[in-house]
Amino acid sequence: MSRYAAAKPYVLPESLAELNGPTAGSVTLPRHIDWGPRYVYDLADEADFRLMYERVIREAQTRDDLKTYLHTTLLLGVWRDLFLPSPVRAAWETRFPELRGSSTTAAA
């Protein structure tokens, strides 16, 4: 793990219920979350969907970022499959223990 990942402050929602982001269609993230070349994430494409969630969780600067781009039901279904730095995974699972058992697949 990089020193950046260990030291970076991560934003967490107050509750998972406040995550009401899109569940279908395509999404273009703002520059403060996804600063690479403009990319449109197709939520029907599993690889795009997971990549978008990983980027939002790692790079969100406010709770509003999380509320805008993540959805509770979708997050619960994909949580164990996301490739996340261990500090951010630990922070989310400490605040929301239900994430630990939210999927039947192995952790990334």
C-alpha positions in Angstrom: 0.0 0.0 0.0 1.2 3.5 -0.8 1.8 6.1 1.8 -0.7 8.3 -0.1 -3.4 5.6 0.4 -2.6 5.3 4.1 -2.6 9.0 4.8 -5.4 10.2 2.5 -8.6 11.3 4.3 -11.6 9.5 2.8 -15.1 10.8 2.8 -17.9 8.6 4.1 -21.6 9.0 4.1 -23.6 9.5 7.3 -25.7 6.4 6.3 -25.8 4.1 3.3 -29.5 5.0 2.9 -28.5 8.5 1.6 -26.7 7.0 -1.5 -29.2 7.6 -4.2 -27.0 7.8 -7.3 -27.9 6.5 -10.8 -28.8 2.8 -11.3 -28.8 2.8 -15.1 -27.5 4.8 -18.1 -24.1 6.4 -18.4 -22.2 8.7 -16.1 -19.4 11.2 -16.6 -17.6 12.0 -13.3 -16.4 15.5 -12.5 -12.7 16.3 -12.8 -12.2 16.4 -9.0 -13.1 12.7 -8.9 -11.8 11.5 -12.3 -9.0 13.7 -13.5 -7.9 11.5 -16.4 -9.2 11.8 -20.0 -13.0 12.3 -20.1 -14.6 8.9 -19.8 -18.3 8.0 -19.9 -19.1 5.1 -17.5 -21.7 2.7 -18.8 -23.5 1.3 -15.7 -24.7 -1.7 -17.7 -21.1 -2.7 -18.2 -19.8 -4.4 -15.1 -16.2 -3.3 -15.5 -17.2 0.3 -16.1 -19.6 0.2 -13.1 -17.0 -1.2 -10.7 -14.3 1.2 -11.9 -16.6 4.2 -11.4 -17.5 3.0 -7.9 -13.9 2.5 -7.0 -13.0 6.0 -8.3 -15.9 7.7 -6.5 -15.1 5.9 -3.2 -11.4 6.7 -3.4 -11.6 10.3 -4.6 -14.9 11.8 -3.4 -14.3 15.1 -1.7 -17.7 15.6 -0.1 -20.7 13.5 1.0 -22.6 15.0 -1.9 -20.2 13.3 -4.3 -21.0 10.0 -2.7 -24.8 10.7 -2.7 -24.7 11.8 -6.3 -22.8 8.8 -7.8 -23.3 5.8 -5.5 -26.5 3.8 -4.9 -27.0 1.8 -1.8 -28.4 -1.4 -3.3 -25.8 -1.4 -6.1 -23.0 -0.8 -3.6 -24.1 -3.6 -1.4 -24.1 -6.0 -4.3 -20.6 -5.1 -5.6 -18.7 -4.1 -2.4 -16.6 -7.3 -2.0 -15.5 -7.0 -5.7 -14.2 -3.5 -5.5 -10.4 -3.0 -5.6 -9.9 -0.5 -2.8 -7.0 0.5 -0.6 -7.3 -1.2 2.8 -7.7 2.0 4.8 -10.8 3.1 2.8 -12.3 -0.4 3.0 -11.7 -0.6 6.7 -13.2 2.9 7.3 -16.3 2.0 5.4 -16.7 -1.4 7.0 -16.1 0.0 10.5 -18.9 2.6 9.9 -21.2 0.1 8.0 -20.6 -3.4 9.3 -23.3 -4.7 6.9 -20.8 -4.2 4.0 -18.6 -7.0 5.4 -21.2 -9.6 4.5 -22.8 -7.8 1.6 -21.6 -10.1 -1.2 -20.8 -13.7 -1.6 -17.6 -13.2 -3.7 -14.1 -12.9 -2.4 -12.5 -9.6 -1.5 -10.4 -7.8 -4.0 
